[in-house]
Each structure stands twice: as C-alpha cells, then as structure tokens.
Amino acid sequence: MNDFVKYLLWAVCLVLLQEFLFNNIQFIHFLSPYIYIFLIIILPFNMHPSLVMFVAFGLGLSVDVVSDGVLGSHAAACTVMAYCRNIITKITMPRGDYENTSTATALHINLMQFVLYSLLLVFIHHFILFFVEIFTLKNFIFTLIQIIASTVISTIFIILIKLLFGYNKDA
C-alpha cells in the first residue's frame, strides 16, 4: 500500500476515534486521552521536518474543527510536537536505530525506546495544548498535574495501539 494512503487512513481513523470515543472518555472528570497524536509519533524518521510539521498542523486543525474547544489549540500543540520530534528522536535513540533504513518508523523500535520517545512527545503536546486552552498561569500546579496525568493516560493508550497494530523488532 502506498505510504500516503496508509498514513491518510491512520489520520482519518485516529481523528474519528478521538472525536467519537476518546473525547467522551474522562477519568476523574478532567483527564482525557489524546490518541490522535499517534500519527505524528509513527511518521517515518527520514521524513523532512517541515513536512512532518505540515502534517501535524493539518492533523491538529482537523481535530480542532470536529471538536469543541479553542480553535487552533490542537494545531498549535501538534506543530510544536512535530518541531520537537527530531530532537526527541536524537535524545532517545541511538543513530543506528533510525538512520539505517528509509522506512524506519517508531513502530520499528523496541518497546522501551518507544515508551520514552512517546512519553516525551506526548508531554510536549499536552503542555502546549493545556496552556493554550487555559491561557492563564493562575492554577499552574493544578494544570501541571492535569498535564502529567493526561500524558500518562494518553501514552498508555498509544502504547496499546502500538502493541495491537505495530511491530516490535525485539519480538
């Protein structure tokens, strides 16, 4: 299957799952998992950073359009996450794990690397998203706790998606 079509199908499925399922799941009345960002996490490592940012912006904007909230908040959070993606990749993985092949994605790395890589990217996304939506530092500690808890829940769902649909080179 063509890579473009494959990632487009992932995007459509993740946005629909986010809107109709995960936006309706709330833990302790304020924690919602955001799984649509899985697409940004699994994009090929050799994809040009500006293209990753463009895809991330489009993905975030599509979530903004179908959900109620601050218009542009998901687009901003996804774009910042995409901007930080290369830095996080270099921090969390040895060069040989993602530079040797043109098709390497986060689905091809071992589970521990994937957990660290995802956790950092999800935290960046959630940090930007929550502060753009709230747009105040008035309840900073409460917002930080909400960011951390949402990051953990979102990362757990993202890991489950990887385990269900992904491929583990150590397996």
Secondary structure as UniProt FT lines:
FT   HELIX           3..20
FT   HELIX           22..24
FT   TURN            28..30
FT   TURN            36..37
FT   HELIX           38..42
FT   TURN            45..46
FT   HELIX           49..66
FT   TURN            71..72
FT   HELIX           73..92
FT   HELIX           95..99
FT   TURN            102..103
FT   HELIX           106..108
FT   HELIX           111..134
FT   TURN            138..139
FT   HELIX           140..165
FT   TURN            169..170
//
